[in-house]
């Protein structure tokens, strides 16, 4: 193997290693940001802030999960109501 090719291979591995390190750093930053959002959001509500305002942050995973759970709850309630209505027509 010639020296230039070996240097390119080593540099390529170094770039991949650095990219992985950057990705991990961004993952840690995202985790810290989400934890901070939870804490500040809790404080905001305790001090009289509006939950509707917090719900506007749809890109935050905790808000997206909350909104999904609300939608699932509404869907389940609609299904139950429809089942009762259908059973009522069978009598």
N, C-alpha and C positions, 0 to 999 in steps of 0.2 A: 504494500500500500504506500503510495507516495505521501509526502509530508503535507501537501496542500489538502489532499482529500482527508487525511487524518485530522487536520486542523478544522476543516469544515464539519466533520462528524462531531468532534469535541465541542465546537461552538454551537452546533445544533442541539446537542444534549444540554448545554448550559442555558440556551434560550428556553428550552422546554422546562427545565428546572425553575428558571426565573418566572416563567408564565404561571406555573403551578403555585409558586410562592405568592405571586400577585393575586391569583384567584382566591387562595386561602385568606389573604389579608382582606380582600373585599367581602368574603363570607363572614369573617369575624366582625368587620365593620357593620355589615347588615344586621347581624345578631345584636350588636350593641345598640344600633339605631332602633331596632324593634323593641328591645327592652326599655330603652329610654322613652319611646313613644307610649308604651304601656304605663310607665310610671307617671309621665306628664299627663297622659289622658285621664288616669285615675284622679290625680290631683285636680285637674281641670273640672271634672264632674263634681268632686267633693266641694269645690269652691263655687258651685252653682252654674257651671258651664253647660252648654246644650249638647246632648248626645247626637242631635242632628248634625251639628258642626263636625263632630268627630267622625260621623258616618260618611262625611264628604271625602275622607281620605281613603278612597276605595282601593288604592294601590298598596296599602299597608296590609300585610297578611292577616293580622288579627281582625281588622275590619272586614276584609273579604270573607274570612271564615264565619264571622258573626252574621253577615248578610246572607251567606249561603244557608246557615242554620235557620235563620228566620224564614227564608224562602221555602226550605224543606218542611218547616212546621206548618206554613200556610198550605202547601200542597197536600200534606197529610190530612189537615183539617178539611180541605175541599173534598178529598177522596172519601173521608168518613161521612161527610154530609151527603155526598152523591150516593154512597152505599145505602144510607138510611132512606133517602128519597126513593131509590129503586126498590128497596125492600117494602116500602110503604105502598107502592103501586101493585105489588104482588098479592097483597091481602085481598 
